[in-house]
Amino acid sequence: MEKNSPWVGGGSPVGGGGPVGGGSPVRGGGPVGGTGRLAGKVALITGAASGMGAAHARAMAREGAKVAIADIATEAGEQLAAELGSASYHDHDVTDPAAWQGLVVAVEGMHGPIDVLVNNAGIQVRSVGIEADDDEWAKVTGVNQRGVFLGMRAVIPGMAERGGGSVVNVASTAALVGMPGSIPYQASKAAVLGLTRGAAVSYGRNNVRVNAICPGLVVTGMTASASREAVEAMKAQIPLRRDGRPEEVSAAVVFLASDESSYITGVALPIDGGFIAL
Ligand SMILES: NC(=O)c1ccc[n+]([C@@H]2O[C@H](COP(=O)([O-])OP(=O)(O)OC[C@H]3O[C@@H](n4cnc5c(N)ncnc54)[C@H](O)[C@@H]3O)[C@@H](O)[C@H]2O)c1
């Protein structure tokens, strides 16, 4: 069966989230409602000013982590850091190799050694298939693929030296099954799985765990440019018959970041309502 892609086709922006509740931001600063599953940990999350990354930041702060938000969306990032309390915002483009070292120094200077890296920043060039030009290819693979490599290169050596850490790379169901269109995006996300497995087997002896998550359809700024028809068509193919909520993805990120997943490394975890099981 051909899988639909929410990014193929034009039309009106999709508004709103999934049918089940909505995000409930933590207000008033500091972790509220968590059980300390990430207590004492320092977590660096890229692309965390909005979308799923922001949900991960909230969930990790709620579980007691000190969160560093790295993004290029300054206003939203600063607002979120202020909302979370023990969090910081860092203007950072994941495609800039020189900036990564400075980011690590800044985050560790503020919070202490990085225990968790979530390589979440990602972009999509809508409806671009094999006709993608060189710039589009470079843009998508630059953020989604090279950005993940640069992040791991900057953070993993320190983790290894200190005796461990957890890296969560954000791939996609588009890394696991083919979809029409979005070929550079699919290629970049498949590469994330290669980066994940390679780093996992290389640094397992140092107790650095490296896992990937593969979200399915989650309505965020990224999918807002997809047509309503395309999103509805994809939902109809999902066994759970709905899109996912950012918080449902964050639950997996918290698990993989925490010591609860201490014997899990090198996996690609679908969070997709059963989409790839079809
Ligand atoms: N939304 C989905 O359905 C879906 C499905 C599978 C995977 N994903 C992946 O999940 C991740 C988060 O996606 P989202 O849906 O929350 O998207 P989003 O567009 O809502 O958020 C992406 C964030 O990344 C930031 N960003 C973009 N380029 C950056 C750069 N060069 N450096 C630093 N930050 C940068 C943006 O400013 C934004 O805050 C991405 O890697 C995406 O590919 C999304």
The ligand as a MOL file (V3000), in Angstrom:
LIG
                    3D

  0  0  0     0  0            999 V3000
M  V30 BEGIN CTAB
M  V30 COUNTS 44 48 0 0 0
M  V30 BEGIN ATOM
M  V30 1 N 5.6620 17.1020 12.7540 0
M  V30 2 C 5.7480 15.8740 12.2950 0
M  V30 3 O 4.7500 15.2650 11.8710 0
M  V30 4 C 7.0750 15.1670 12.3190 0
M  V30 5 C 7.0830 13.7970 12.0250 0
M  V30 6 C 8.2880 13.1060 12.0740 0
M  V30 7 C 9.4440 13.7580 12.4530 0
M  V30 8 N 9.4180 15.0840 12.7430 0 CHG=1
M  V30 9 C 10.6750 15.6940 13.1510 0
M  V30 10 O 10.5410 16.2010 14.4710 0
M  V30 11 C 11.4290 17.2960 14.6740 0
M  V30 12 C 10.6520 18.4880 15.2240 0
M  V30 13 O 9.7030 18.8550 14.2250 0
M  V30 14 P 8.4440 19.7810 14.5140 0
M  V30 15 O 7.3190 19.1350 13.8140 0
M  V30 16 O 8.3430 20.1010 15.9530 0 CHG=-1
M  V30 17 O 8.8560 21.0480 13.6380 0
M  V30 18 P 8.7280 22.6050 13.9310 0
M  V30 19 O 8.9490 23.2400 12.6030 0
M  V30 20 O 7.4800 22.9040 14.6840 0
M  V30 21 O 9.9820 22.9110 14.8870 0
M  V30 22 C 11.3040 22.8050 14.4260 0
M  V30 23 C 12.1920 23.6980 15.2780 0
M  V30 24 O 13.5280 23.5930 14.7620 0
M  V30 25 C 14.0760 24.8890 14.6800 0
M  V30 26 N 15.1260 24.9380 13.6640 0
M  V30 27 C 14.9720 24.8880 12.3150 0
M  V30 28 N 16.1590 24.9810 11.7170 0
M  V30 29 C 17.0880 25.0980 12.7060 0
M  V30 30 C 18.4930 25.2430 12.7190 0
M  V30 31 N 19.2010 25.3170 11.5780 0
M  V30 32 N 19.1300 25.3110 13.9060 0
M  V30 33 C 18.4220 25.2640 15.0620 0
M  V30 34 N 17.0960 25.1330 15.1230 0
M  V30 35 C 16.4350 25.0550 13.9440 0
M  V30 36 C 12.8840 25.7930 14.3450 0
M  V30 37 O 13.1490 27.1570 14.6430 0
M  V30 38 C 11.7880 25.1800 15.2070 0
M  V30 39 O 11.7660 25.7460 16.4990 0
M  V30 40 C 12.0790 17.5440 13.3110 0
M  V30 41 O 13.3430 16.9270 13.2750 0
M  V30 42 C 11.1160 16.8940 12.3440 0
M  V30 43 O 11.7520 16.5340 11.1370 0
M  V30 44 C 8.2630 15.8020 12.6690 0
M  V30 END ATOM
M  V30 BEGIN BOND
M  V30 1 1 1 2
M  V30 2 2 2 3
M  V30 3 1 2 4
M  V30 4 1 4 5
M  V30 5 2 4 44
M  V30 6 2 5 6
M  V30 7 1 6 7
M  V30 8 2 7 8
M  V30 9 1 8 9
M  V30 10 1 8 44
M  V30 11 1 9 10
M  V30 12 1 9 42
M  V30 13 1 10 11
M  V30 14 1 11 12
M  V30 15 1 11 40
M  V30 16 1 12 13
M  V30 17 1 13 14
M  V30 18 2 14 15
M  V30 19 1 14 16
M  V30 20 1 14 17
M  V30 21 1 17 18
M  V30 22 2 18 19
M  V30 23 1 18 20
M  V30 24 1 18 21
M  V30 25 1 21 22
M  V30 26 1 22 23
M  V30 27 1 23 24
M  V30 28 1 23 38
M  V30 29 1 24 25
M  V30 30 1 25 26
M  V30 31 1 25 36
M  V30 32 1 26 27
M  V30 33 1 26 35
M  V30 34 2 27 28
M  V30 35 1 28 29
M  V30 36 1 29 30
M  V30 37 2 29 35
M  V30 38 1 30 31
M  V30 39 2 30 32
M  V30 40 1 32 33
M  V30 41 2 33 34
M  V30 42 1 34 35
M  V30 43 1 36 37
M  V30 44 1 36 38
M  V30 45 1 38 39
M  V30 46 1 40 41
M  V30 47 1 40 42
M  V30 48 1 42 43
M  V30 END BOND
M  V30 END CTAB
M  END
